[in-house]
Structures are given as C-alpha cells and as structure tokens.
Amino acid sequence: MTLYYSMSRLSTLDVRWADYLDTNRSTSFFNNMHYNPYYELIVVAEGTVHLQAGDSRMTLQMGDSYLLKPWEPHGGWSPCEGSGKFFWVQFSCEPGMNEFVLNRASELNIVHAERTELRTVKVSHEDLLIIPRQFSNRGRYTLLGLFEKLLDTMNRPEGYFRYQATLLLSDMLHRIASGFLESSHLDTSFPISYITFRKLVNMLNNSYEREVSKDQLERAMERKYEYLCQVFRKYTGSTIHHYVQQLRVQRAKHLLHQTDKTVKEISMEVGYQEPFYFSRIFKKMEGVSPQHYRERGAAPGKPE
C-alpha cells in the first residue's frame, strides 16, 4: 500500500536546515541511524541511494523523493561503490501533516468546492495537498534546480532569506503533489456550475450596496435566475438574498466601529433606504441594534 501525507494549504512552513549529501563520502549515513524533530524531504540528485526509514528499506533513483516524519529514524543500507547523492531539507509544518493509506488513488478527494468562497465565511476548511511519501518525479530536473536554489539561499543568507527558502520549499511540495495528481490520472477539473458560482459570488461582492434586479443578474451572468439560485444554494446552503444581507451587515459593522457616520448614513451607504429596516436586519443577524453594537465596540475590554 502507498502511504500519503495530507497537508493543509494554510499550513505554515519553515525551513530549518538543508544540505547535500554524497553517500560515498559519508560513513555515518550507513553506520548510524539519524533522526530530528522536523519533517525531512529527500530528493536523489545523482545515482542510486539505498535508504532505510524505520523498518522499511527502499532503493531510490535520480529524481525520486521521500518524505520523513519528525523523529523518524533513517539511514543508509547496502553501502557500495558508486552510491548516490541526495538533497535534504528539514522543515516544520503547522498544523502538521496527516498520514493515511489508500488502496486506490481514485479514492482521494482532491477537488474542493467550499463555502469559504464567501466573503462572510471565515476560512475554517483547509483544502488539502496530497503528498506521496515516496514518489518518482517526472519533472526531476526542475525539482533539483529548486533544491539547488534552496541550498544557495540557506548557505548565503541575506535579506529575507528564510522567507525565500519557504517559497522554494512550497514550490517543491506543490510540484510533487501536482506530479502525483497527473500520474494518478485523477479528474481535478471543477464542474461548470462551480465556475458559475464563483462568478456569481464575485458579482455580488462588488454590487451588494445597490439593488440588482433579477433581470440585471440574468443578463450579467447569462443564466436564468432560478438556475443561479440553485447553484448558489448547492455550494453554500443559503440564498442569494441572505448573502447580500450578510455583506451589507458586514460592511455596516466596519463603518460603525471605524467612522462617526450616523446609523442612517450607514444604512444608506450599505444599500438600505429605510434605517428602521436596516436596524431590524442588523439586530436579527447580530443580536443587538446598530447603535448598541457601536457602543459595545467603543467600551474598553468589550469583545466585538
């Protein structure tokens, strides 16, 4: 069975150490087991590398990658003339990666279409990158070129070198994950309805302060209003009307705390002609009136 790691796209990566190892010149690689508190990515740069990770032994060729867990013992086995060379990088990852075993790559749920597209929803679901523990990379030369840049960045630190190192590592992990998707022949395309949904959300985000009629929405989206409502509910579980109200209240909350405008002025600015109706909608969503919300935000020690 193939072992995979899942990593959140929101994970924070930090490169700690990186180097290049010639197994012909390193007796400790074969004589001792090594371990460290970080994840470690190994990519073979030249020849053949006989790697042992825990109780597993494998033979890696040029361009092959292997991902080690924190504190996982590893070293070499079967020392011989002409053994290979490899790059390695140790890095932290927060939140950490999760491992799982699958019998079929088709079981992986790669494509995500989530409510996080909405401006009013906090990012809580984290789309996952699927990284195989061991993988033969087709784009090996590009991957090795990135590793060379990473070593040069770490060995000649200047400016924002740690940030640059993180970008290079992210690029490498992305290429390994993308290479796995391609080799697994997984369908990673999104349905047309999702593309329509994103276009609709973008339009609502930029027009919520004014009234947009059904006809205007249909012309702009080139779709029937009933279909747009179905698509929006499919991906959000809510309605277009409710989302527009959320956008208006979200903007009003900012104006109440950051400006001295009256409730009436704010009501007009976010798209409500009647302040009383605005206050009723606001209280329904926030549990307090606009004025109470403003006063509570101005008081020291009061949570928003």
C-alpha positions in Angstrom: 0.0 0.0 0.0 1.1 3.5 -0.8 1.4 6.0 2.1 0.3 9.6 1.6 0.5 12.7 3.6 -2.2 15.4 3.6 -1.1 19.0 4.2 -3.4 22.0 4.6 -2.8 24.7 2.0 -2.9 27.0 5.1 -0.1 25.2 6.8 2.9 27.4 7.9 6.2 26.0 6.6 9.6 27.0 7.9 12.8 25.7 6.5 15.3 24.8 9.3 18.2 23.1 7.7 19.1 22.0 4.2 22.2 20.3 2.7 23.6 17.9 0.0 24.9 14.5 1.0 27.3 12.3 -1.0 26.8 8.8 0.4 30.2 7.7 -0.9 31.9 10.2 1.5 29.6 9.9 4.5 30.3 6.7 6.5 27.8 7.9 9.2 25.0 7.6 6.7 25.4 3.8 6.7 26.8 3.3 10.2 24.2 5.3 12.2 20.5 5.9 12.3 19.6 9.6 12.2 16.5 11.5 13.4 15.4 15.1 14.0 12.3 16.9 15.3 11.3 18.1 11.8 9.8 16.8 8.6 12.6 15.9 6.1 12.3 15.9 2.3 14.9 13.9 0.5 15.4 14.1 -3.3 18.0 12.0 -5.1 20.3 14.2 -7.2 22.6 11.5 -8.7 23.0 7.7 -8.8 21.2 5.3 -6.5 20.5 5.8 -2.9 19.7 2.9 -0.5 17.6 4.5 2.2 16.2 2.9 5.3 13.3 4.6 7.2 12.3 2.8 10.3 12.0 -0.9 9.3 11.4 -0.1 5.6 14.2 -0.3 3.0 14.0 1.2 -0.4 16.2 2.0 -3.4 15.8 5.5 -4.8 16.9 6.7 -8.2 17.6 10.2 -9.5 14.6 12.4 -9.1 12.9 10.2 -6.5 11.6 11.9 -3.4 11.0 10.6 0.1 9.3 12.4 3.0 10.2 11.5 6.5 8.2 12.2 9.6 9.5 14.1 12.7 11.8 11.9 14.8 11.6 9.1 12.2 14.9 7.1 12.3 16.6 6.8 8.9 19.9 6.0 7.4 21.6 4.0 4.6 21.8 0.3 3.9 23.9 -1.7 1.5 27.0 0.6 1.1 28.8 0.1 -2.2 30.9 1.9 -4.7 29.1 4.4 -6.8 26.3 5.1 -4.3 24.3 8.2 -5.0 23.9 11.7 -3.7 20.8 13.5 -2.5 19.5 16.8 -1.3 17.7 17.1 2.0 15.7 19.8 3.8 14.3 19.7 7.3 11.3 21.9 7.9 8.5 22.5 10.4 4.8 22.4 9.3 1.9 23.9 11.4 -0.6 22.4 11.5 1.2 19.2 10.9 0.6 16.7 8.1 -1.7 13.7 8.5 -0.8 10.3 7.0 -3.2 7.8 5.5 -3.1 4.7 3.4 -5.2 4.1 0.4 -5.7 1.0 -1.8 -6.7 3.1 -4.8 -5.6 6.6 -5.7 -9.1 7.3 -7.1 -10.4 7.3 -3.5 -8.6 10.6 -2.9 -11.0 13.6 -2.8 -8.8 16.3 -4.3 -11.3 18.8 -5.7 -12.9 21.0 -3.1 -15.7 23.5 -3.7 -16.4 25.0 -0.4 -18.4 27.8 1.3 -15.1 29.6 2.0 -15.6 31.3 -1.3 -18.0 33.6 0.5 -16.5 36.8 1.9 -18.7 36.5 5.0 -17.4 33.0 5.9 -14.2 32.6 7.9 -11.6 30.3 6.4 -12.1 27.1 8.5 -11.9 24.3 6.0 -8.4 23.8 4.7 -8.1 22.4 1.2 -5.5 19.6 1.3 -2.4 18.9 -0.8 -1.8 15.2 -1.2 1.9 14.4 -1.0 3.1 10.8 -1.5 5.7 9.6 0.9 7.7 8.1 -1.9 7.4 9.4 -5.5 9.3 9.2 -8.8 9.1 12.8 -10.1 8.8 13.3 -13.9 9.9 16.9 -13.5 13.0 15.9 -11.7 15.3 18.5 -13.3 13.1 21.3 -12.3 12.8 19.9 -8.8 16.6 19.5 -8.5 17.0 23.1 -9.7 14.8 24.4 -7.0 16.7 22.4 -4.4 20.0 24.0 -5.7 18.4 27.4 -5.2 17.3 26.5 -1.8 20.8 25.4 -0.7 22.3 28.5 -2.2 19.7 30.6 -0.3 20.4 28.9 3.0 24.2 28.8 2.6 24.4 32.5 1.6 21.9 34.2 3.9 20.9 37.7 3.1 17.8 39.8 3.2 14.6 37.8 3.6 16.4 34.5 3.0 14.1 32.5 5.3 11.1 33.7 3.5 12.7 32.9 0.2 13.6 29.4 1.4 10.0 28.8 2.4 8.7 29.9 -1.0 11.2 27.4 -2.7 10.1 24.6 -0.4 6.4 25.3 -1.0 7.1 25.2 -4.8 8.8 21.8 -4.4 6.0 20.3 -2.4 3.5 21.7 -4.9 5.3 20.1 -7.8 5.5 16.8 -6.1 1.8 16.9 -5.2 0.8 18.0 -8.7 3.0 15.4 -10.3 1.2 12.8 -8.2 -2.2 14.0 -9.4 -1.1 13.8 -13.0 0.4 10.3 -12.7 -2.8 9.1 -10.9 -5.0 10.4 -13.8 -7.4 12.0 -11.3 -10.0 14.3 -12.6 -9.1 17.6 -10.9 -11.4 19.8 -13.0 -14.2 21.7 -11.4 -17.8 21.5 -12.7 -19.2 24.3 -14.8 -21.7 25.0 -12.0 -18.8 25.8 -9.7 -17.3 28.3 -12.2 -20.7 29.9 -12.4 -20.9 30.1 -8.6 -17.6 31.8 -8.3 -18.6 34.3 -11.0 -21.9 35.0 -9.2 -20.2 35.5 -5.8 -17.7 37.9 -7.3 -20.5 39.9 -8.8 -22.4 40.0 -5.5 -19.3 41.1 -3.7 -19.0 44.1 -5.9 -22.6 45.1 -6.2 -24.3 44.5 -2.8 -24.6 48.2 -1.9 -27.2 48.7 -4.7 -30.3 46.8 -5.7 -29.7 44.4 -8.5 -32.9 43.1 -10.2 -33.4 39.5 -11.3 -33.2 40.7 -14.9 -29.9 42.5 -14.4 -28.5 39.4 -12.7 -29.6 37.2 -15.6 -28.1 39.5 -18.2 -24.8 39.8 -16.3 -24.5 36.1 -15.7 -26.1 34.9 -18.9 -28.1 32.4 -16.9 -31.7 32.1 -15.6 -32.2 33.5 -12.2 -33.7 30.1 -11.0 -30.6 28.3 -12.0 -28.4 30.9 -10.3 -30.4 30.4 -7.1 -30.0 26.6 -7.3 -26.2 26.8 -7.9 -25.8 29.3 -5.0 -27.7 27.1 -2.6 -25.8 24.0 -3.8 -22.5 25.4 -2.8 -23.5 27.5 0.3 -26.7 26.0 1.7 -28.0 29.6 1.7 -29.7 32.0 -0.6 -28.5 34.9 -2.7 -30.7 37.3 -0.8 -29.4 36.2 2.6 -25.8 36.5 1.4 -26.4 40.1 0.2 -27.8 40.9 3.6 -24.7 39.4 5.2 -22.4 41.5 3.0 -24.3 44.7 3.9 -24.2 44.0 7.7 -20.5 43.1 7.5 -19.7 46.4 5.9 -22.0 48.2 8.4 -20.1 46.7 11.3 -16.9 48.1 10.0 -18.4 51.6 9.5 -20.0 51.6 13.0 -16.6 51.0 14.6 -14.3 52.9 12.3 -16.4 56.0 11.4 -18.6 58.6 13.1 -21.3 58.3 10.5 -24.8 58.1 11.7 -26.8 54.9 11.6 -29.0 56.5 8.9 -25.9 57.4 6.8 -24.5 53.9 7.2 -27.9 52.4 6.3 -27.9 54.3 3.0 -24.3 53.5 2.2 -24.7 49.8 2.5 -27.9 49.7 0.4 -30.8 50.2 2.7 -33.1 53.2 2.1 -35.0 52.7 5.3 -32.9 53.0 8.5 -35.6 51.1 10.5 -35.5 48.2 8.2 -31.7 48.2 8.3 -31.7 48.2 12.1 -34.2 45.3 12.1 -32.0 43.2 9.7 -28.8 44.1 11.7 -30.3 43.1 15.0 -31.6 39.8 13.5 -28.1 38.9 12.4 -26.0 40.3 15.3 -28.4 40.1 18.2 -28.1 43.8 19.0 -29.1 47.1 17.4 -26.5 49.0 15.3 -26.2 51.7 18.0 -25.7 49.1 20.7 -23.1 47.4 18.6 -21.2 50.7 18.2 -21.3 51.5 21.9 -20.2 48.0 22.9 -17.3 48.2 20.5 -16.2 51.6 21.9 -16.2 50.3 25.5 -12.8 49.0 26.7 -12.5 45.3 27.3 -15.7 44.5 25.4 -15.5 41.7 22.8 -16.7 42.6 19.3 
